[in-house]
């Protein structure tokens, strides 16, 4: 059985890892935009004009998932401890 302390530590590391992945994804989309668009256009046969909207939607949904599934539980556990 996990203690609150162990669960808090787990959620903290999970939050940190996911936030780092979000930052890396966001930087990749910003800095390598053209090459990523060309790659995804070829692989998925998606119109190049739609891809920036799709990227924004992906990053926004990932950010919300991190907040709801990692950060909020971590803060709640910190408050409980």
MOPAC internal coordinates of N, CA, C and O (Angstrom, degrees):
PM7 1SCF
backbone

  N    0.0000 0     0.00 0     0.00 0    0    0    0
  C    1.4536 1     0.00 0     0.00 0    1    0    0
  C    1.5262 1   109.72 1     0.00 0    2    1    0
  O    1.2310 1   121.02 1   -44.28 1    3    2    1
  N    1.3007 1   115.65 1   135.72 1    3    2    1
  C    1.4592 1   120.81 1   179.42 1    5    3    2
  C    1.5223 1   111.10 1   -81.56 1    6    5    3
  O    1.2310 1   121.22 1   -36.93 1    7    6    5
  N    1.3071 1   115.28 1   143.07 1    7    6    5
  C    1.4593 1   119.75 1   172.66 1    9    7    6
  C    1.5178 1   108.57 1   -88.17 1   10    9    7
  O    1.2310 1   120.58 1   -14.82 1   11   10    9
  N    1.3190 1   116.49 1   165.18 1   11   10    9
  C    1.4655 1   120.65 1   178.18 1   13   11   10
  C    1.5216 1   110.08 1   -61.68 1   14   13   11
  O    1.2310 1   120.54 1   143.14 1   15   14   13
  N    1.3177 1   116.58 1   -36.86 1   15   14   13
  C    1.4588 1   120.90 1   179.21 1   17   15   14
  C    1.5338 1   111.41 1   -62.59 1   18   17   15
  O    1.2310 1   120.36 1   134.96 1   19   18   17
  N    1.3258 1   116.92 1   -45.04 1   19   18   17
  C    1.4676 1   120.87 1   179.13 1   21   19   18
  C    1.5280 1   111.40 1   -66.16 1   22   21   19
  O    1.2310 1   120.72 1   138.36 1   23   22   21
  N    1.3197 1   116.24 1   -41.64 1   23   22   21
  C    1.4670 1   120.29 1   178.69 1   25   23   22
  C    1.5258 1   110.88 1   -65.50 1   26   25   23
  O    1.2310 1   120.49 1   141.05 1   27   26   25
  N    1.3220 1   116.66 1   -38.95 1   27   26   25
  C    1.4664 1   120.93 1   177.10 1   29   27   26
  C    1.5189 1   110.61 1   -62.45 1   30   29   27
  O    1.2310 1   120.43 1   135.95 1   31   30   29
  N    1.3216 1   116.79 1   -44.05 1   31   30   29
  C    1.4644 1   120.62 1   178.58 1   33   31   30
  C    1.5269 1   110.63 1   -63.15 1   34   33   31
  O    1.2310 1   120.29 1   136.88 1   35   34   33
  N    1.3253 1   117.06 1   -43.12 1   35   34   33
  C    1.4595 1   121.43 1   178.18 1   37   35   34
  C    1.5258 1   110.97 1   -59.85 1   38   37   35
  O    1.2310 1   120.33 1   132.07 1   39   38   37
  N    1.3341 1   116.98 1   -47.93 1   39   38   37
  C    1.4664 1   120.31 1  -178.56 1   41   39   38
  C    1.5346 1   111.04 1   -65.90 1   42   41   39
  O    1.2310 1   120.37 1   146.29 1   43   42   41
  N    1.3311 1   116.89 1   -33.71 1   43   42   41
  C    1.4632 1   120.24 1   176.91 1   45   43   42
  C    1.5165 1   111.46 1   -63.79 1   46   45   43
  O    1.2310 1   120.44 1   132.03 1   47   46   45
  N    1.3388 1   116.76 1   -47.97 1   47   46   45
  C    1.4666 1   120.25 1   178.72 1   49   47   46
  C    1.5313 1   111.21 1   -66.02 1   50   49   47
  O    1.2310 1   120.62 1   140.32 1   51   50   49
  N    1.3090 1   116.43 1   -39.68 1   51   50   49
  C    1.4642 1   120.36 1   177.93 1   53   51   50
  C    1.5286 1   110.52 1   -60.96 1   54   53   51
  O    1.2310 1   120.57 1   136.50 1   55   54   53
  N    1.3145 1   116.52 1   -43.50 1   55   54   53
  C    1.4748 1   121.19 1   177.81 1   57   55   54
  C    1.5282 1   110.72 1   -61.69 1   58   57   55
  O    1.2310 1   120.62 1   133.61 1   59   58   57
  N    1.3196 1   116.42 1   -46.39 1   59   58   57
  C    1.4640 1   120.77 1  -178.69 1   61   59   58
  C    1.5282 1   111.54 1   -61.60 1   62   61   59
  O    1.2310 1   120.51 1   133.92 1   63   62   61
  N    1.3273 1   116.63 1   -46.08 1   63   62   61
  C    1.4656 1   120.27 1   179.96 1   65   63   62
  C    1.5218 1   110.93 1   -62.55 1   66   65   63
  O    1.2310 1   120.16 1   135.34 1   67   66   65
  N    1.3298 1   117.31 1   -44.66 1   67   66   65
  C    1.4602 1   120.37 1  -179.56 1   69   67   66
  C    1.5307 1   112.30 1   -66.96 1   70   69   67
  O    1.2310 1   120.02 1   143.11 1   71   70   69
  N    1.3098 1   117.56 1   -36.89 1   71   70   69
  C    1.4702 1   120.38 1   177.88 1   73   71   70
  C    1.5279 1   109.92 1   -66.88 1   74   73   71
  O    1.2310 1   120.04 1   141.55 1   75   74   73
  N    1.3319 1   117.53 1   -38.45 1   75   74   73
  C    1.4703 1   120.67 1   176.53 1   77   75   74
  C    1.5309 1   111.13 1   -64.54 1   78   77   75
  O    1.2310 1   120.34 1   138.30 1   79   78   77
  N    1.3218 1   116.96 1   -41.70 1   79   78   77
  C    1.4688 1   120.16 1   176.67 1   81   79   78
  C    1.5253 1   111.38 1   -64.07 1   82   81   79
  O    1.2310 1   120.29 1   140.41 1   83   82   81
  N    1.3266 1   117.04 1   -39.59 1   83   82   81
  C    1.4658 1   120.84 1   176.58 1   85   83   82
  C    1.5235 1   110.73 1   -62.61 1   86   85   83
  O    1.2310 1   120.28 1   136.23 1   87   86   85
  N    1.3279 1   117.06 1   -43.77 1   87   86   85
  C    1.4664 1   120.69 1   179.02 1   89   87   86
  C    1.5254 1   111.04 1   -63.49 1   90   89   87
  O    1.2310 1   120.25 1   136.76 1   91   90   89
  N    1.3409 1   117.13 1   -43.24 1   91   90   89
  C    1.4706 1   120.60 1   179.01 1   93   91   90
  C    1.5187 1   111.04 1   -63.59 1   94   93   91
  O    1.2310 1   120.39 1   137.53 1   95   94   93
  N    1.3283 1   116.87 1   -42.47 1   95   94   93
  C    1.4650 1   120.72 1   178.54 1   97   95   94
  C    1.5203 1   110.96 1   -63.07 1   98   97   95
  O    1.2310 1   120.70 1   135.31 1   99   98   97
  N    1.3128 1   116.26 1   -44.69 1   99   98   97
  C    1.4603 1   120.69 1  -179.63 1  101   99   98
  C    1.5282 1   110.62 1   -62.98 1  102  101   99
  O    1.2310 1   120.16 1   135.10 1  103  102  101
  N    1.3273 1   117.31 1   -44.90 1  103  102  101
  C    1.4672 1   120.55 1   178.16 1  105  103  102
  C    1.5285 1   111.51 1   -63.14 1  106  105  103
  O    1.2310 1   120.34 1   139.88 1  107  106  105
  N    1.3256 1   116.96 1   -40.12 1  107  106  105
  C    1.4669 1   120.14 1   178.76 1  109  107  106
  C    1.5215 1   110.79 1   -62.72 1  110  109  107
  O    1.2310 1   120.66 1   136.66 1  111  110  109
  N    1.3193 1   116.35 1   -43.34 1  111  110  109
  C    1.4732 1   119.73 1  -179.99 1  113  111  110
  C    1.5271 1   110.63 1   -65.86 1  114  113  111
  O    1.2310 1   120.24 1   143.63 1  115  114  113
  N    1.3172 1   117.15 1   -36.37 1  115  114  113
  C    1.4702 1   120.12 1  -178.87 1  117  115  114
  C    1.5337 1   111.36 1   -76.04 1  118  117  115
  O    1.2310 1   120.54 1   132.47 1  119  118  117
  N    1.3359 1   116.56 1   -47.53 1  119  118  117
  C    1.4620 1   120.04 1  -172.45 1  121  119  118
  C    1.5314 1   114.11 1   -82.49 1  122  121  119
  O    1.2310 1   120.21 1   150.66 1  123  122  121
  N    1.3213 1   117.21 1   -29.34 1  123  122  121
  C    1.4633 1   120.08 1  -176.99 1  125  123  122
  C    1.5337 1   111.17 1  -117.38 1  126  125  123
  O    1.2310 1   120.93 1  -144.31 1  127  126  125
  N    1.3004 1   115.83 1    35.69 1  127  126  125
  C    1.4615 1   123.16 1  -172.56 1  129  127  126
  C    1.5270 1   113.08 1   -53.92 1  130  129  127
  O    1.2310 1   120.46 1   127.76 1  131  130  129
  N    1.3151 1   116.72 1   -52.24 1  131  130  129
  C    1.4693 1   120.32 1  -174.80 1  133  131  130
  C    1.5213 1   112.07 1   -64.28 1  134  133  131
  O    1.2310 1   120.34 1   134.92 1  135  134  133
  N    1.3225 1   116.96 1   -45.08 1  135  134  133
  C    1.4667 1   119.02 1  -178.86 1  137  135  134
  C    1.5285 1   111.69 1   -68.03 1  138  137  135
  O    1.2310 1   120.34 1   144.33 1  139  138  137
  N    1.3187 1   116.96 1   -35.67 1  139  138  137
  C    1.4628 1   120.43 1   177.65 1  141  139  138
  C    1.5265 1   110.14 1   -67.87 1  142  141  139
  O    1.2310 1   120.45 1   138.80 1  143  142  141
  N    1.3179 1   116.75 1   -41.20 1  143  142  141
  C    1.4713 1   120.25 1   178.39 1  145  143  142
  C    1.5214 1   110.17 1   -62.01 1  146  145  143
  O    1.2310 1   120.17 1   134.67 1  147  146  145
  N    1.3210 1   117.28 1   -45.33 1  147  146  145
  C    1.4704 1   120.28 1   179.29 1  149  147  146
  C    1.5194 1   111.29 1   -61.59 1  150  149  147
  O    1.2310 1   120.46 1   136.60 1  151  150  149
  N    1.3250 1   116.73 1   -43.40 1  151  150  149
  C    1.4602 1   121.26 1  -179.62 1  153  151  150
  C    1.5285 1   111.45 1   -62.88 1  154  153  151
  O    1.2310 1   120.43 1   130.36 1  155  154  153
  N    1.3275 1   116.79 1   -49.64 1  155  154  153
  C    1.4612 1   120.40 1  -178.34 1  157  155  154
  C    1.5243 1   111.80 1   -69.51 1  158  157  155
  O    1.2310 1   120.67 1   148.74 1  159  158  157
  N    1.3094 1   116.32 1   -31.26 1  159  158  157
  C    1.4691 1   119.82 1   177.32 1  161  159  158
  C    1.5308 1   110.04 1   -64.02 1  162  161  159
  O    1.2310 1   120.43 1   139.18 1  163  162  161
  N    1.3262 1   116.78 1   -40.82 1  163  162  161
  C    1.4655 1   120.86 1   179.44 1  165  163  162
  C    1.5271 1   111.87 1   -72.82 1  166  165  163
  O    1.2310 1   120.59 1   134.75 1  167  166  165
  N    1.3304 1   116.47 1   -45.25 1  167  166  165
  C    1.4631 1   120.32 1  -175.02 1  169  167  166
  C    1.5312 1   112.06 1   -69.46 1  170  169  167
  O    1.2310 1   120.66 1   131.59 1  171  170  169
  N    1.3299 1   116.34 1   -48.41 1  171  170  169
  C    1.4558 1   120.62 1  -171.69 1  173  171  170
  C    1.5247 1   114.08 1  -102.26 1  174  173  171
  O    1.2310 1   120.24 1   178.66 1  175  174  173
  N    1.3182 1   117.15 1    -1.34 1  175  174  173
  C    1.4696 1   121.54 1   179.66 1  177  175  174
  C    1.5330 1   111.97 1    55.53 1  178  177  175
  O    1.2310 1   121.27 1  -136.04 1  179  178  177
  N    1.3271 1   115.18 1    43.96 1  179  178  177
  C    1.4590 1   121.69 1   179.27 1  181  179  178
  C    1.5179 1   108.37 1  -102.62 1  182  181  179
  O    1.2310 1   120.62 1   -37.36 1  183  182  181
  N    1.3114 1   116.42 1   142.64 1  183  182  181
  C    1.4545 1   122.18 1   178.40 1  185  183  182
  C    1.5383 1   109.55 1   -61.79 1  186  185  183
  O    1.2310 1   120.54 1   -46.90 1  187  186  185
  N    1.3245 1   116.57 1   133.10 1  187  186  185
  C    1.4770 1   121.75 1  -176.93 1  189  187  186
  C    1.5273 1   112.26 1   -61.10 1  190  189  187
  O    1.2310 1   120.09 1   150.97 1  191  190  189
  N    1.3324 1   117.43 1   -29.03 1  191  190  189
  C    1.4685 1   119.87 1   179.65 1  193  191  190
  C    1.5343 1   112.24 1   -71.97 1  194  193  191
  O    1.2310 1   120.09 1   156.31 1  195  194  193
  N    1.3120 1   117.42 1   -23.69 1  195  194  193
  C    1.4640 1   121.24 1  -179.47 1  197  195  194
  C    1.5294 1   112.48 1   -83.87 1  198  197  195
  O    1.2310 1   120.14 1   155.97 1  199  198  197
  N    1.3048 1   117.34 1   -24.03 1  199  198  197
  C    1.4645 1   120.79 1  -172.00 1  201  199  198
  C    1.5338 1   114.55 1   -61.13 1  202  201  199
  O    1.2310 1   118.22 1   137.75 1  203  202  201
  N    1.3374 1   121.00 1   -42.25 1  203  202  201
  C    1.4746 1   117.91 1   178.09 1  205  203  202
  C    1.5330 1   112.94 1   -58.58 1  206  205  203
  O    1.2310 1   120.23 1   141.81 1  207  206  205
  N    1.3269 1   117.17 1   -38.19 1  207  206  205
  C    1.4619 1   120.66 1   177.23 1  209  207  206
  C    1.5237 1   110.44 1   -65.62 1  210  209  207
  O    1.2310 1   120.35 1   138.87 1  211  210  209
  N    1.3255 1   116.94 1   -41.13 1  211  210  209
  C    1.4612 1   121.92 1   178.76 1  213  211  210
  C    1.5327 1   110.29 1   -64.30 1  214  213  211
  O    1.2310 1   120.14 1   137.80 1  215  214  213
  N    1.3275 1   117.33 1   -42.20 1  215  214  213
  C    1.4642 1   120.89 1   178.28 1  217  215  214
  C    1.5238 1   110.87 1   -62.46 1  218  217  215
  O    1.2310 1   120.85 1   135.30 1  219  218  217
  N    1.3363 1   115.98 1   -44.70 1  219  218  217
  C    1.4643 1   120.05 1   179.93 1  221  219  218
  C    1.5261 1   110.15 1   -62.01 1  222  221  219
  O    1.2310 1   120.52 1   136.19 1  223  222  221
  N    1.3165 1   116.60 1   -43.81 1  223  222  221
  C    1.4605 1   120.99 1   179.47 1  225  223  222
  C    1.5321 1   110.97 1   -61.98 1  226  225  223
  O    1.2310 1   120.46 1   137.35 1  227  226  225
  N    1.3219 1   116.73 1   -42.65 1  227  226  225
  C    1.4645 1   121.23 1   178.65 1  229  227  226
  C    1.5285 1   111.22 1   -61.21 1  230  229  227
  O    1.2310 1   120.42 1   131.06 1  231  230  229
  N    1.3346 1   116.80 1   -48.94 1  231  230  229
  C    1.4670 1   120.82 1  -178.27 1  233  231  230
  C    1.5310 1   110.21 1   -63.92 1  234  233  231
  O    1.2310 1   120.10 1   139.16 1  235  234  233
  N    1.3317 1   117.41 1   -40.84 1  235  234  233
  C    1.4662 1   120.92 1   179.70 1  237  235  234
  C    1.5292 1   111.12 1   -64.83 1  238  237  235
  O    1.2310 1   120.17 1   137.18 1  239  238  237
  N    1.3291 1   117.27 1   -42.82 1  239  238  237
  C    1.4615 1   120.24 1  -179.98 1  241  239  238
  C    1.5292 1   111.18 1   -68.52 1  242  241  239
  O    1.2310 1   120.17 1   141.59 1  243  242  241
  N    1.3105 1   117.28 1   -38.41 1  243  242  241
  C    1.4601 1   120.81 1   178.10 1  245  243  242
  C    1.5281 1   110.39 1   -64.80 1  246  245  243
  O    1.2310 1   120.88 1   138.66 1  247  246  245
  N    1.3316 1   115.93 1   -41.34 1  247  246  245
  C    1.4655 1   120.44 1   178.38 1  249  247  246
  C    1.5303 1   110.54 1   -61.91 1  250  249  247
  O    1.2310 1   120.14 1   134.97 1  251  250  249
  N    1.3187 1   117.34 1   -45.03 1  251  250  249
  C    1.4587 1   120.57 1   178.20 1  253  251  250
  C    1.5302 1   111.42 1   -62.09 1  254  253  251
  O    1.2310 1   120.42 1   138.42 1  255  254  253
  N    1.3261 1   116.80 1   -41.58 1  255  254  253
  C    1.4615 1   120.45 1   178.99 1  257  255  254
  C    1.5244 1   110.88 1   -62.36 1  258  257  255
  O    1.2310 1   120.18 1   139.58 1  259  258  257
  N    1.3219 1   117.26 1   -40.42 1  259  258  257
  C    1.4698 1   120.80 1   178.65 1  261  259  258
  C    1.5279 1   110.34 1   -63.41 1  262  261  259
  O    1.2310 1   120.95 1   134.92 1  263  262  261
  N    1.3169 1   115.79 1   -45.08 1  263  262  261
  C    1.4677 1   119.68 1  -178.69 1  265  263  262
  C    1.5284 1   110.55 1   -64.11 1  266  265  263
  O    1.2310 1   120.66 1   132.61 1  267  266  265
  N    1.3324 1   116.34 1   -47.39 1  267  266  265
  C    1.4656 1   119.97 1  -175.60 1  269  267  266
  C    1.5286 1   112.27 1   -72.21 1  270  269  267
  O    1.2310 1   120.26 1   138.12 1  271  270  269
  N    1.3297 1   117.12 1   -41.88 1  271  270  269
  C    1.4634 1   120.40 1  -172.07 1  273  271  270
  C    1.5302 1   114.85 1   -94.35 1  274  273  271
  O    1.2310 1   120.04 1   163.87 1  275  274  273
  N    1.3356 1   117.52 1   -16.13 1  275  274  273
  C    1.4643 1   119.66 1  -177.84 1  277  275  274
  C    1.5202 1   113.24 1  -122.46 1  278  277  275
  O    1.2310 1   120.23 1   124.99 1  279  278  277
  N    1.3180 1   117.17 1   -55.01 1  279  278  277
  C    1.4650 1   120.67 1  -171.25 1  281  279  278
  C    1.5293 1   111.76 1   -71.22 1  282  281  279
  O    1.2310 1   120.11 1   133.15 1  283  282  281
  N    1.3268 1   117.39 1   -46.85 1  283  282  281
  C    1.4725 1   119.92 1  -179.47 1  285  283  282
  C    1.5253 1   111.46 1   -62.36 1  286  285  283
  O    1.2310 1   119.11 1   132.60 1  287  286  285
  N    1.3456 1   119.30 1   -47.40 1  287  286  285
  C    1.4739 1   117.60 1   176.37 1  289  287  286
  C    1.5359 1   112.96 1   -60.87 1  290  289  287
  O    1.2310 1   120.30 1   143.01 1  291  290  289
  N    1.3332 1   117.02 1   -36.99 1  291  290  289
  C    1.4590 1   120.21 1   178.37 1  293  291  290
  C    1.5338 1   110.57 1   -62.32 1  294  293  291
  O    1.2310 1   120.53 1   133.48 1  295  294  293
  N    1.3129 1   116.60 1   -46.52 1  295  294  293
  C    1.4695 1   119.79 1   179.20 1  297  295  294
  C    1.5203 1   110.63 1   -63.71 1  298  297  295
  O    1.2310 1   120.56 1   139.35 1  299  298  297
  N    1.3320 1   116.54 1   -40.65 1  299  298  297
  C    1.4729 1   120.13 1   178.87 1  301  299  298
  C    1.5343 1   110.57 1   -62.34 1  302  301  299
  O    1.2310 1   120.26 1   136.92 1  303  302  301
  N    1.3177 1   117.10 1   -43.08 1  303  302  301
  C    1.4638 1   120.40 1   177.70 1  305  303  302
  C    1.5259 1   111.83 1   -64.37 1  306  305  303
  O    1.2310 1   120.01 1   141.97 1  307  306  305
  N    1.3284 1   117.59 1   -38.03 1  307  306  305
  C    1.4698 1   120.73 1   178.03 1  309  307  306
  C    1.5248 1   110.22 1   -64.30 1  310  309  307
  O    1.2310 1   120.59 1   141.30 1  311  310  309
  N    1.3308 1   116.48 1   -38.70 1  311  310  309
  C    1.4598 1   120.17 1   179.16 1  313  311  310
  C    1.5246 1   110.50 1   -66.91 1  314  313  311
  O    1.2310 1   120.73 1   140.79 1  315  314  313
  N    1.3365 1   116.21 1   -39.21 1  315  314  313
  C    1.4655 1   120.85 1  -179.00 1  317  315  314
  C    1.5266 1   112.50 1   -67.57 1  318  317  315
  O    1.2310 1   120.50 1   147.60 1  319  318  317
  N    1.3276 1   116.64 1   -32.40 1  319  318  317
  C    1.4713 1   120.10 1  -173.61 1  321  319  318
  C    1.5225 1   112.79 1   -74.41 1  322  321  319
  O    1.2310 1   120.10 1   180.00 1  323  322  321

